[in-house]
Amino acid sequence: MPRRYSEEEAQRIFALVADRQRAASGAEGLSLEELEEAARAAGLDPSLVAVAAAELDAAPHDEKTLLGAPVEVVRTRLLDGPLSEDAWASMVAQARREFGQPGMAGQIGRLREWTVLNGGTKNGTVTRLTAEPVAEGTRLTLTRSIREVVFGLTLASAIQSAMAVLFTVLAVAGVDPELWIAAGIMAGLGLVFGGGVQIGARGWQRHEARQFEALLDRLELVARDAEPEAAPSASAARREEPRLSLDALGDALDDAPAAGHAAGRTRTRT
């Protein structure tokens, strides 16, 4: 009786085969066709692999944090088919109206991008819309980052806390009893900056996520409206051709003898 491999053993075997194939070919990762072939060999429905891959591509990217505070919001949407120039121009116009900034649109290879910066290059908020062609269509990605803002407020909190510790040490050493007041003020400011950035960043993330989803819904409608109408098929074209009316044909046949008799009566012999 042939040996039966458990599910865990099968997964390990497939992993080893994938590693050896990748090492032999020099290519990283597996293509969609290779994933479908592996699913077919494992007794799974290969048609579901493309669906799962599309859901994975459309899932939100891992969003970055800084000391526990979210500093980035990323939302994606997978569109069917390529994106035309007119559709991309309409999307940029929608984004400009949404964020109230003209921004700057450009293209690097096949990747289209629109970027807007608020508040300066060092302590600003960066918003970016990209359209990237993928095997399943076009992936739209909206990203907004406040990393520099959160970093600045976190640094201010750390400085205030360090000053509070210093003033506390000086007050304990008896340098000046009034340093206790300064230490308390600095400690309070440190808590305000630190707590404020944590609470504010989380609220900002929830608000931006809702705004991004609503904007992506509108951009998806723009892409659908911009899709060219399908050309009529050959069968449809044949159906639209004028057809010979049987009633008209019957009327013509009925009129033919009368026309012939009329013509005969008008003939004269010479």
N, C-alpha and C positions, 0 to 999 in steps of 0.2 A: 504494500500500500504506500503510495507516495506521501512524503511528509507534508503536513499542513502548517503553514506559517501563520502566526498570530498577527493581529493588526499592528501591534508595536513592532514586531520583527519586519513586517512588510514596509512600514514607514522607514525603518533603519536601512533596509535594502535599497529603497528608492532614493534615500538621501545619499548613500554611497555611490549609486549609479550616477546621480546628478553631479556629485563632486568629481567623479572620474571623467565624465563627459565634458564638464566645464574645464577641467585641467587639460584635456586633450585638445579641445577646440580653442581655448584661450579666451572664450567669451564669458562674461559675467551674467549670472542669472539664467532663467529659462524663458523661452518665447511662449506665446499663447498656444501655438501649435504643439510644442513639447509638453506643456501642462495638460492639454487635452489628450495627448497620447498616453501620458502617465495615468490620467484618470480612467481612460478606456482600459488600460492594462490592469488597473486596480478594481475593475468592475463598477466604476462610477459612470454617471451620465456625462459625457464630454460636453454636451450642449449647455450644461449648467456652469461650466468653467468660465466661459466668456461672461456670463451674467455676474458671477462672483467677482471676476476681475474688474468689471465695470463698477460694481459697488465699492470695491476697494479703492479704485482710482478716484471715485467721487467722495470718499470719506474725508472728513476734516484732517488736515495735517496735524502733527504734533505741535502744539503751541508752546512757545517758550515762556519761561518764568525767570524771575530774578529774586532770589531769597524768598521764594514762595509766592511772590506777587506776579500775576500774569502781565506780560509786557507785549503780547502779540495776539491778534485774532486772525485766523485763517479759515476761509470757507471756499469750497470748490463746487463746481457744477459741470457735469459731463453733457455735452451737446452732441446730437447726432450729425454726422457729416462735417465737411469743411466749413470754414467761416469765410464769407465773402468780404470784399473790401467795404462795400456799402453797409453791411451788417456791423462790421467792426467800427466804422465811423459813427453809426447810430449808437452803439454801446458807449463809446467815448463821450458822446454828447450827453447820454443819460448819466454817466458817472460825474461829469462836470456839473450838471444840474443838481445831482444828489449831494455832492460835497462842496459846492459853491466855489470851486477853484478850477482854473483852466488846465493846470497841470501840463505835462509834456508827454506826447505820444511818440513812440518810435518802434523800430523793429530790429531784432538781432537774429539773423538767419530766418527761421520760420516762426520764431517766437515774437508775438506782438505784445507791447507793454505800454501802459499809461501810468505815470507816476506823478504824485503831488506831494509837496513838502510844506508843512505848516510849522511856523515857529522857529525857522532857522535851521542851519545844517548841523549844529551841535546839540541843541536841546529841543529839536522839533519832533513832529509826528509824521511818519512816512506812510502814505497810502499807495497801494500798488494794485493795478488790475492787469492780469496777463491772460493771453489766449494762446494755448499751446496745442498744436496738432498731435494727436495720439492715434493709435490703431483703431480705436472705437469711435473716433470723431474729433471733437475739440474740447479740451479741458479749460474752463474758465476758473481763475483763482483770484480771490480778493484777499488782500493782506493789509493789515494796519499794525504798526509797531509804535509803542511809546517807551521803548527801552531807555532812551536817553533821559526822558522825563522821570521815570521811576528810579533810574540810577542817581540822578541829581538829588531827588528827595530822600532817597535812602542814605546817600552820603551826608546830607545835611543832618539827618537823624543821628548818624554815627558820630558826627562832630559834636553835636549838642550833648550826646551821652558821654563822650570823652571829656568834655569840659565840665560836666556835672561831677564826674569822678574826680577830676583834678581839684575842683573847688572843695569837694568833700574832704579830700586828703589834706588840703591846706587848712580847712576849718578844724579838722581833728588835731592837726599839729599846733593849733593855737596861733596861727599867723594873724587871722582876723576873724572874730566871731561872726561878722556880717557876711562872711563867705557862705554861710549856710543858706542865706537867702538866694544868693547867686546860684548855688548848687541846685536848689529846688527849682528855680526858674529854668535852668538848663535841662534838668531832668524832665520837667514838664514839656518843654519844647521838643525834646527828643522823642517822648511818647507821642506827641501830636503828629510829628513828621512820620514816625515809623508806623503808628496805627493808621494814620490818614492814608498813607500810600497803599497799605494792604487793603483797607476797606474800599478806597476809591478805585483801585485797579480792578478789583473784582466786579464792582458795579459797572465800570467802563466796559469790561469784557462782555457782560451780559447785554448791555445796550448795543454795543457794536455788532455782536453776533446776530441780534434781531434785525438790525439795519442791513447787514450784509445779506441775510437770507432774503429779505424783501427786495433788495436791489438785484440779486441774482435771479429772482423770479421774473422781474421785468426784463432783464437782459436775455433770458431764455425766450421770452415772448418776442423780443426784437429779432432774435435769430430765426425763430419760426416764421415770422412775417416776411423775413427777407429771403426765404427759400424760394428759388425759381419754380414756377409752375411746370409740372411735368408735360412734356410734349405729347400730343395725342398719338396713340398707337396706330399701327397700320389698319387694324380691324376697325377702330373707331373712325379713321379717315374714310374707310370704305363705307361705313354705315352712314356717314354724312354726305356721300355722293348722291346726287339727284337720281331718283329711281323712276322707271317708266311706269306710268299709271295704267292699270288694266282698263279702268273705265274710259280713260282718254283714248286708249288703243281701240276699244270697241266702238266708240263714237266715230273714230277715223275710218274704221272698216265699213260702218253703216253709211257714211257719207260718200265713200268711194264710188259705188255703183251710180248714185245719183249724179255725181260729177261726170262719170263716163257717158251717161245718156245725154246729159246737157251738151257735152262736147261733140257727141255724134250728131245731134240735131243741127249744129252750127256748121257742119262740114258741107261743102258743095263740090260737085264733080265738074271737071273741065274736060 
